[in-house]
């Protein structure tokens, strides 16, 4: 049965879309939704300090239970006072169960109804994840929001393979629900079902019946087209409880966020802004800037004249290109500051547009600026 208590409050619903602004309360702070969570896989958002993340506007970060289990180990983290103290971040943390990472190991992973046996990508050592052990790991880490173990399948997958993963994911979700003991953690269920509408619907119904504090759409951003991804969002989101946050895992590009917020998604995570920053791909109000391109060698303007981030206020494209071509660490830091600022400002703009009832106009302006570049 679904829990009747909730830490999520809807503050405003956009009348012409499914979008809403919300307030998600955790023991370590309030999260304003829609929200983008920077990915700190191993306990750090690459190149950023916790204070810098806060200064940029981050209210929550995501860490990965699989990676922290392997190194330095969840027991060590617990002995050090928990993940928040270990990484010096006093805001909310969400830990992914690591299912995606385990099942992406392909030939190094064997799955049964009991769980998944896999080899570490670090040293080849053998390990076993069960729903119960995944909850134990995340409880030891002490994150504010934790995820169930689910079986992630590749794209494309047959209906039979998708059905098998659905059954296993629902069974594992129920075992996670029973194993979870810490009342200070919110446990989110993950809905699988691939790209088969009937299976997605069944997965949603059965997962909701188990009663979670939030619901995530898994198995997306695995190589499918954007229209395919949005079709799944459009089908599943209306089925989810209004009073629970809705989390789209591993997505995405700025346009993915805009389109998914319109369709009712509340939470996002993705490595795109930080990973792209380290490859010199910078997001702007008018489109992308690939900073290594020769056209910027003598360009004295900021990355984005409309941006007020630290990078744009102090440095030119020419200097940023020089740093990147010289492989200076500062290039990665300044690029990351800019990209994360862009994402946080995008989410702030979406929230404000929802509150003002002008989200469709905001979306049109978003695309118009990019077309004009």
C-alpha positions as CSV (number, residue, x, y, z in Angstrom):
1,X,0.0,0.0,0.0
2,X,1.2,3.5,-0.8
3,X,2.3,5.6,2.2
4,X,-0.1,8.4,3.1
5,X,2.6,10.7,4.5
6,X,4.6,12.8,2.1
7,X,7.5,15.2,2.2
8,X,6.5,16.8,-1.1
9,X,4.2,19.8,-1.4
10,X,3.0,21.3,-4.7
11,X,3.2,25.1,-4.6
12,X,1.9,25.8,-8.1
13,X,0.6,23.9,-11.1
14,X,0.9,25.4,-14.6
15,X,-2.7,25.4,-16.0
16,X,-1.8,24.8,-19.7
17,X,0.6,21.9,-19.1
18,X,1.4,19.2,-16.5
19,X,4.2,21.2,-15.0
20,X,4.3,22.1,-11.3
21,X,6.5,23.8,-8.8
22,X,7.1,21.9,-5.6
23,X,8.8,21.8,-2.2
24,X,10.6,18.5,-1.2
25,X,11.5,18.5,2.5
26,X,14.5,16.4,3.7
27,X,16.2,16.3,7.1
28,X,19.1,18.4,5.6
29,X,17.1,21.1,3.7
30,X,14.4,21.9,1.3
31,X,14.6,21.3,-2.4
32,X,12.7,23.5,-4.8
33,X,11.4,21.6,-7.8
34,X,11.7,21.3,-10.7
35,X,15.4,20.7,-9.8
36,X,18.6,19.6,-11.5
37,X,21.0,17.5,-9.4
38,X,24.7,17.7,-10.3
39,X,26.3,14.3,-10.4
40,X,29.0,13.6,-7.9
41,X,29.5,9.9,-8.7
42,X,32.3,9.2,-6.2
43,X,31.5,11.9,-3.7
44,X,32.6,14.9,-5.7
45,X,31.2,16.9,-8.5
46,X,34.3,16.9,-10.7
47,X,36.5,20.1,-10.3
48,X,34.0,21.8,-7.9
49,X,34.2,22.3,-4.2
50,X,31.0,22.0,-2.0
51,X,31.1,25.8,-1.3
52,X,31.3,26.5,-5.1
53,X,28.3,24.3,-5.7
54,X,26.3,26.1,-3.1
55,X,27.3,29.4,-4.5
56,X,26.1,28.3,-7.9
57,X,22.7,27.4,-6.5
58,X,22.9,23.7,-6.0
59,X,20.4,22.4,-3.3
60,X,21.1,18.7,-3.7
61,X,23.7,16.5,-5.3
62,X,23.7,12.9,-6.5
63,X,26.3,10.3,-5.5
64,X,26.5,6.7,-6.7
65,X,26.3,3.7,-4.3
66,X,28.1,1.3,-6.7
67,X,31.2,3.5,-6.9
68,X,31.2,4.4,-3.2
69,X,30.7,0.7,-2.3
70,X,33.8,-0.2,-4.3
71,X,35.9,2.7,-3.3
72,X,36.4,3.7,-0.5
73,X,33.6,1.4,0.8
74,X,30.3,2.2,2.5
75,X,31.5,0.9,5.9
76,X,34.5,3.2,5.9
77,X,32.2,6.1,4.9
78,X,29.9,5.2,7.8
79,X,32.8,5.0,10.2
80,X,33.9,8.5,9.1
81,X,30.5,9.9,10.1
82,X,28.4,9.3,7.0
83,X,28.6,10.6,3.5
84,X,27.7,14.2,4.3
85,X,30.5,14.6,6.8
86,X,32.9,12.6,4.6
87,X,32.5,14.9,1.6
88,X,31.8,18.1,3.6
89,X,28.4,18.6,2.1
90,X,25.6,19.5,4.5
91,X,22.8,19.7,2.0
92,X,20.6,16.9,0.7
93,X,22.2,14.0,-1.1
94,X,20.5,11.4,-3.4
95,X,22.3,8.1,-3.9
96,X,21.6,6.0,-7.0
97,X,21.5,2.3,-6.2
98,X,24.1,1.6,-8.9
99,X,21.9,-0.8,-10.9
100,X,22.7,1.0,-14.1
101,X,26.5,0.7,-13.5
102,X,26.2,-3.0,-12.5
103,X,24.2,-4.0,-15.5
104,X,26.3,-1.9,-17.9
105,X,29.2,-4.3,-17.2
106,X,27.5,-6.8,-19.6
107,X,29.8,-9.8,-19.7
108,X,31.0,-9.2,-16.2
109,X,27.5,-9.4,-14.6
110,X,25.2,-12.4,-13.9
111,X,21.6,-11.7,-12.9
112,X,19.3,-14.0,-11.0
113,X,16.1,-13.3,-9.0
114,X,18.3,-13.1,-5.9
115,X,20.4,-10.3,-7.2
116,X,23.4,-9.5,-9.4
117,X,26.9,-10.9,-9.3
118,X,29.4,-8.7,-11.0
119,X,33.1,-8.0,-11.3
120,X,34.5,-4.7,-10.2
121,X,35.6,-2.4,-13.1
122,X,38.5,-1.4,-10.8
123,X,40.3,-4.7,-10.1
124,X,38.1,-7.5,-11.4
125,X,37.1,-8.7,-7.9
126,X,33.7,-10.4,-7.6
127,X,30.8,-8.8,-5.7
128,X,27.0,-9.5,-5.2
129,X,24.2,-6.9,-5.0
130,X,20.8,-7.9,-3.6
131,X,18.0,-5.5,-2.9
132,X,18.7,-5.9,0.8
133,X,22.4,-5.2,0.4
134,X,21.8,-2.2,-1.7
135,X,19.5,-0.7,1.0
136,X,22.2,-1.6,3.6
137,X,24.8,0.2,1.6
138,X,22.7,3.3,1.1
139,X,21.6,3.4,4.8
140,X,25.3,3.2,5.8
141,X,26.1,6.1,3.4
142,X,23.3,8.1,5.0
143,X,21.9,9.8,1.9
144,X,18.6,11.7,2.3
145,X,17.0,10.1,-0.8
146,X,17.8,6.5,-1.8
147,X,16.8,4.4,-4.7
148,X,15.6,0.8,-5.1
149,X,17.7,-1.8,-7.1
150,X,16.3,-2.3,-10.5
151,X,17.4,-4.3,-13.6
152,X,18.5,-2.0,-16.4
153,X,18.4,-3.5,-19.9
154,X,20.0,-2.3,-23.1
155,X,18.2,-0.6,-26.0
156,X,16.7,-2.2,-28.0
157,X,15.4,-5.2,-26.0
158,X,12.7,-7.7,-26.9
159,X,9.3,-7.7,-25.2
160,X,10.3,-11.0,-23.5
161,X,13.6,-9.5,-22.1
162,X,11.8,-6.3,-21.0
163,X,9.0,-8.3,-19.3
164,X,11.6,-10.4,-17.4
165,X,13.4,-7.2,-16.2
166,X,10.1,-5.6,-15.2
167,X,9.2,-8.6,-13.1
168,X,12.6,-8.7,-11.4
169,X,12.6,-4.9,-10.8
170,X,9.1,-5.0,-9.1
171,X,10.1,-7.9,-7.0
172,X,13.4,-6.2,-6.0
173,X,11.5,-2.9,-5.3
174,X,9.2,-4.8,-2.8
175,X,12.3,-6.3,-1.1
176,X,13.9,-2.9,-0.9
177,X,10.7,-1.5,0.7
178,X,10.8,-4.3,3.3
179,X,14.5,-3.9,4.0
180,X,14.5,-0.1,4.4
181,X,14.6,0.8,8.1
182,X,15.8,4.4,8.3
183,X,12.9,6.9,8.7
184,X,15.1,9.8,7.9
185,X,15.6,8.6,4.3
186,X,13.1,8.9,1.5
187,X,13.0,5.8,-0.6
188,X,12.1,6.2,-4.3
189,X,10.9,3.3,-6.5
190,X,12.1,3.0,-10.1
191,X,9.7,2.2,-13.0
192,X,11.0,0.1,-15.8
193,X,9.2,-1.4,-18.8
194,X,11.4,-0.3,-21.7
195,X,9.6,1.3,-24.7
196,X,6.5,-1.0,-24.6
197,X,3.5,1.1,-23.4
198,X,1.7,-1.9,-21.9
199,X,4.8,-2.9,-19.9
200,X,5.5,0.7,-18.7
201,X,1.9,0.9,-17.6
202,X,2.0,-2.3,-15.7
203,X,5.4,-1.4,-14.1
204,X,4.0,1.9,-12.9
205,X,0.8,0.4,-11.4
206,X,2.7,-2.3,-9.6
207,X,5.4,0.0,-8.3
208,X,2.9,2.6,-7.1
209,X,1.1,-0.1,-5.1
210,X,4.3,-0.8,-3.1
211,X,4.2,2.8,-1.7
212,X,7.3,4.9,-2.1
213,X,8.1,8.5,-1.2
214,X,8.9,9.3,-4.9
215,X,8.9,7.6,-8.3
216,X,11.6,7.5,-10.9
217,X,11.5,6.7,-14.6
218,X,14.5,4.4,-15.3
219,X,15.7,2.8,-18.5
220,X,15.8,6.0,-20.5
221,X,18.7,7.9,-22.1
222,X,20.1,4.6,-23.2
223,X,20.3,5.4,-27.0
224,X,16.7,5.9,-27.9
225,X,15.6,9.0,-29.8
226,X,14.3,12.1,-28.0
227,X,10.7,11.5,-29.3
228,X,10.8,8.0,-27.9
229,X,12.0,9.2,-24.5
230,X,9.3,11.9,-24.4
231,X,6.6,9.4,-25.4
232,X,7.4,7.3,-22.3
233,X,7.3,10.4,-20.1
234,X,4.0,11.5,-21.6
235,X,2.5,8.0,-20.9
236,X,3.8,7.3,-17.5
237,X,3.8,10.7,-15.7
238,X,0.0,11.1,-15.6
239,X,-0.2,7.7,-13.9
240,X,2.0,8.7,-11.0
241,X,0.6,10.1,-7.7
242,X,0.2,13.9,-7.7
243,X,1.6,14.2,-4.2
244,X,4.9,12.4,-4.9
245,X,8.0,13.8,-6.7
246,X,8.7,12.5,-10.2
247,X,12.3,11.8,-11.2
248,X,13.6,11.3,-14.7
249,X,16.9,9.5,-14.3
250,X,20.0,10.3,-16.4
251,X,18.4,13.0,-18.6
252,X,19.7,15.3,-20.1
253,X,20.3,18.1,-22.5
254,X,18.7,21.5,-21.9
255,X,15.8,20.8,-24.3
256,X,15.2,17.5,-22.5
257,X,14.7,19.4,-19.3
258,X,12.4,22.0,-20.8
259,X,10.2,19.4,-22.5
260,X,10.1,17.0,-19.6
261,X,9.2,19.8,-17.1
262,X,6.3,20.7,-19.3
263,X,5.2,17.0,-19.1
264,X,5.3,17.0,-15.3
265,X,8.8,15.9,-14.3
266,X,10.1,17.3,-11.0
267,X,13.7,16.0,-10.7
268,X,16.6,15.4,-13.0
269,X,20.3,14.3,-12.9
270,X,22.8,14.0,-15.6
271,X,26.6,14.2,-16.2
272,X,26.1,16.3,-19.3
273,X,26.9,19.8,-18.0
274,X,30.0,18.7,-16.1
275,X,31.3,16.1,-18.7
276,X,30.6,18.5,-21.6
277,X,32.5,21.2,-19.7
278,X,35.6,19.0,-19.5
279,X,35.4,18.5,-23.3
280,X,35.0,22.2,-24.1
281,X,31.3,22.1,-24.9
282,X,29.7,25.2,-23.3
283,X,25.9,25.9,-23.0
284,X,24.6,29.3,-23.7
285,X,21.3,31.1,-24.1
286,X,21.8,31.0,-27.9
287,X,23.1,27.5,-28.3
288,X,26.4,25.7,-27.8
289,X,30.0,27.1,-27.9
290,X,32.8,24.6,-28.7
291,X,35.6,26.6,-27.0
292,X,38.5,24.8,-28.8
293,X,37.4,26.1,-32.2
294,X,39.9,28.5,-33.9
295,X,37.2,31.2,-34.3
296,X,37.6,32.0,-30.6
297,X,41.3,32.5,-30.6
298,X,41.0,36.3,-30.6
299,X,37.5,36.7,-29.3
300,X,37.4,39.1,-26.4
301,X,33.8,38.5,-25.5
302,X,32.5,36.3,-22.7
303,X,31.1,32.8,-23.4
304,X,27.5,34.3,-23.2
305,X,27.0,38.0,-22.9
306,X,23.6,37.3,-21.1
307,X,25.3,35.2,-18.4
308,X,26.4,36.6,-15.1
309,X,28.4,33.5,-13.8
310,X,31.9,34.0,-12.5
311,X,33.5,32.7,-15.7
312,X,31.6,35.1,-18.0
313,X,32.1,38.1,-15.7
314,X,35.9,37.7,-15.6
315,X,37.2,35.8,-18.7
316,X,37.1,36.0,-22.5
317,X,36.5,33.2,-24.9
318,X,40.1,33.8,-26.1
319,X,41.5,33.1,-22.7
320,X,39.2,30.1,-22.1
321,X,40.3,28.6,-25.4
322,X,44.0,29.2,-24.5
323,X,43.5,27.4,-21.2
324,X,41.7,24.5,-22.8
325,X,44.3,24.1,-25.6
326,X,47.1,24.3,-23.0
327,X,45.3,21.5,-21.0
328,X,45.2,23.7,-17.9
329,X,43.1,22.5,-15.0
330,X,41.6,26.0,-14.7
331,X,39.9,25.5,-18.0
332,X,37.9,22.5,-16.7
333,X,36.9,24.4,-13.5
334,X,35.8,27.6,-15.3
335,X,33.9,25.6,-18.0
336,X,32.2,23.6,-15.3
337,X,31.2,26.7,-13.3
338,X,29.6,28.2,-16.4
339,X,27.7,25.0,-17.5
340,X,26.3,24.4,-14.0
341,X,25.3,28.0,-13.6
342,X,23.5,27.7,-17.0
343,X,21.6,24.6,-15.8
344,X,20.7,26.1,-12.4
345,X,19.5,29.3,-14.1
346,X,17.5,27.3,-16.6
347,X,15.7,25.5,-13.8
348,X,15.1,28.8,-12.0
349,X,13.6,30.2,-15.1
350,X,11.3,27.2,-15.5
351,X,10.1,27.4,-11.9
352,X,9.4,31.1,-12.3
353,X,7.5,30.5,-15.6
354,X,5.4,27.9,-13.9
355,X,4.6,30.3,-11.0
356,X,3.6,33.0,-13.5
357,X,1.6,30.6,-15.7
358,X,3.7,31.3,-18.8
359,X,5.6,28.1,-19.3
360,X,4.6,27.7,-22.9
361,X,5.9,31.2,-23.6
362,X,9.1,30.5,-21.8
363,X,9.6,27.4,-23.9
364,X,9.0,29.3,-27.1
365,X,11.5,32.0,-26.0
366,X,14.0,29.2,-25.2
367,X,13.9,27.8,-28.7
368,X,13.7,31.3,-30.4
369,X,16.9,32.4,-28.8
370,X,18.7,29.3,-30.0
371,X,17.3,29.6,-33.5
372,X,18.6,33.2,-33.6
373,X,22.2,32.1,-32.8
